Amino acid sequence: MGTITISIDGELAEKLRRVAERFYGSRRGMSKIVENALRSYLAVLEEERNIKYIALKEGSILAEAPTLSELADKLKALGVEPRGLRILRSSGVKSPVRGGYRLKSV
């Protein structure tokens, strides 16, 4: 196990303490909460790193980039108007997560 010392906003630190006490009964749960949050965030970053955006015109690839803004910059440098192009993402967009109760009408 490693130890890392970080500085966070006082308001965020207090919120973290309250949540740790509520879920784990003590402030010792803060490490678990932070570790789980970091695992989730790093997984999202890793997934986003593998995504590519591709600009197509009439079936041929004009440009590729890891982000939409970089793709726009490349198209601008090429002097290509993005209207009328087909922009593809290498992996599909995740559907939104919906929470809450599903109630049937009577």
Order of alpha helices (4+ residues) and beta strands (2+ residues): alpha-alpha-beta-beta-alpha-beta
